Amino acid sequence: MSDIKLVIFDLDGTLIDTVSLVVNSLSAAFNHFGYIPPSEKEIRSISGLRIDIALRQLAPNLSNEQLNLVGEKYRQNYLHSALSANREPLFEGALELIDELSRRDNFLMAIATGKPMAGTKRILKEHNIINYFSSLQTPDNNKSKPNPQMIYSAMEKVGAKKENSLMIGDTVHDMHLAKNANVKSIAVGWGYHTKEELIKAGADSFTDRFDNLLKKIDGLIYA
């Protein structure tokens, strides 16, 4: 089992394009209660964190009760918009990449996301890709990013070693997660955070093209 290569993907902003959906749903939740919504940049900054932690960072002046109400309204807004139209598409090239990795001997894939397990499974099933992943790690059964528990859980589930594991994500929280777990990381430039932020956060590699991601994976896995 020691030769298993484990590629761990973040979900929102990495495989699934949810940027506008998250920003609009969260802004609407703040507006619903008469609170000034955070800027788009501020909302992008908390992507990948568990929602209660994210909201506390965005609105430290609000009480826990107020934040709970905003969080519940956000979930309602998000789910309503997601189910009413195709608002959670796969990024172009994502399906081809995970299909290619699934065909390789000794390669396994996992998800490590700040999204709850129910939402994670719903999205993966809607795109008919849930069976590609040997492990789904969320805040339901792990500590929130950047705590390394999600990566540890994914590796333990499939029997992979740190030196053969790799994290791919679009936020600084993903890069910190990888560093804290002592695994290599690839930052992608089509999600929530900028190249400069991702490099500063310690990404081992960066790409802004999905068709270049496989080459980046091979470059780190076989380094």
N, C-alpha and C positions, 0 to 999 in steps of 0.2 A: 504493500500500500504506500510505501514511502516515495514512490516515483510519481504519485498523482500530482498533476498540475491543476491548481485551483484558481479560477478567475472569478473574482467577486465584483459584482456590479452594484453601484447605486441605482436607484430607479428614476425618480423625478429629475429631469434635467440631464440625465445620462442616457437612458434607454427610451424614456417617455417624455414627450414635450408637454410640460404642464405649466410653463412659466406664466403665461398670460392668465391661465385659469386660477392659479394660486394667488397671483397679485390682485386680480379683480374680485375674487371671492373673499379674500381677507380685508381688502379695502371696504367692500360693501358691508362686511360684518361690523367694522368700526363705525361706519356711517349710520348703520341701523340704530345704534345706541346713542348717537349724537357725539361720538368721540372723533377727534381728529385722526384720520388714518395715517399710518406710517407712509413714507415715500416708497416708491418702487425699489429704490436702491436698498432701503432698510429691510424691506420684505425679502428681497433677494438674499440679503446677508444671513438670514436665519433658515434658509432652506436646508433640509436634512436634519434639523433638530426636532425633538419631540415637541408637540404643539404647545404644551404648557410651559416648557422652558423657552420656546421661541417667543411666546406672547409676553412672558415676564421680561425678556430682553427688550422687546419692542415698546412696551408700555409699563415701565416700572412704577408709574404714578397711580395705576389702577389697582384696586383691591383684588384679592383672589376670587371673590365672588363675581366681580365685574369681568375679570379675565376668563373665568369659566363660561360666562354667558357669551362673550365674544367668540371663544373657542367653539362652542356648540353651534352658534350661528354660522361661523366659518365652515364647519363640517357640513351643515345643511346646504349652504350656498354652493359649496364645491360639489357635493354629490348631485344636487339638482342640475347644475350646469353640465357636469360630466355625463349624466345619464340622458340629458335632453338632446345632445348632439355629440359628434365625434370630437370631443375636446381633449382627449388624452391619446393622441396618435403616437405611434412609434416614430422615432427619428428615422429619416431615410438612411438605409444601410444597416440599421440595428438587427433586423431579422436575418439578413444575409450573414452578418458576423456571428451571431449566436448559433445559427445553423451550421456554419463552417466549424466552429469550435466543438460543437456536439459530435461531429464526425471524427474527431481526432482521438486516437488511442490515449488513454490516461489523462484526458482533459475533463474536468468537471467545472460546473458553473454554480454560483450562488448569488443571492441577493442580500445586500445589507442596506436597509433604508430606514429613514425616520418615519415613514408612513405606517399606520397601524396594519396588523396582519390582515384584517378583513379587507381593507382597501387594496393591499398588495395583491392578495389572491384574486380579487375581483378584476383588477386591471390585467394581470397575467392571463387569467382565464378568458377575458374578452378578446385578447390578442392571440389566444390559443398557443401560448408559449410557456405556460407554467411547467410543463413536463421537461423543459430544457434544464431546469434548475434543481440541483440535488439538495439545496438547503435554502430556506427563506428565513432571514434574521431581521427582526423588527424590534421596536421598543416594547412590544407586548411581552417578550421573553428575554430581553437584554436591557442593559443600561443604555442611555441615549449616547449618540455620537458626541464628542470624540472618544468616549471610553472605548477601549479595544474589545470589549466583550463580544460584540457582533462578529468580529473576525475570528476570535478564539472559538466561538460557538460553531461557525461555519467550518473551520479547519477540523475541529473535533468530530463534527458530524460525518465528514467524509474520510478522515484519516490523512489529511494533508499536513505537510511541514511548512514552517514559515518561509523557508528559502524557495519553496515551490509555489508560493501563494502570491497573489497580486490583486490590488484594489484599484478599481476604475471608478472615478467620480468627477463631479463638476463643481464641487464646493470645497472651501478650505476645511470644512468639517470632515470631509472624506479624506483629505490629505493628512489631517491631524490623526484621524482614526487609524490610517495605515502606519504612520510613524509610531503611534502609541503601541501598535501591535507588532512593530518591527517587521513589516512586510513592505515590499516595493509598491509604488503607486504610479498610475497614469492619470493625468488631469485632462479633461476634455473641455474644449472652448465653446461649446454650443449650449451651455446650460446657464446657471445662475450667477457664477462668479467669473471675474476677468482673468486673463492669462497672468497678469502681474500679481494678482492676489493668490492665485494657485501656485505659482512658482515660489513666491515668498513663503507660502505655507509648507513647502518642502516636497513638492511633487518631483518624482524621479524622472518623469518624462511628460511631455505635453503634446497634444495634437488638436487641431481645429478641423480635422477632416475625418469622417467616419471611415472612408475607404483607406485611410492610413493607419487605422487603429490595430489591425491584425499584425502589421509589421512592428508596431510599438510593443505589442504583447510579446511577440517572439523575441524581440530584442532584450526584454527584461527577464522573461522566463528562462531563456537559455543563456543568459549572461554568466 
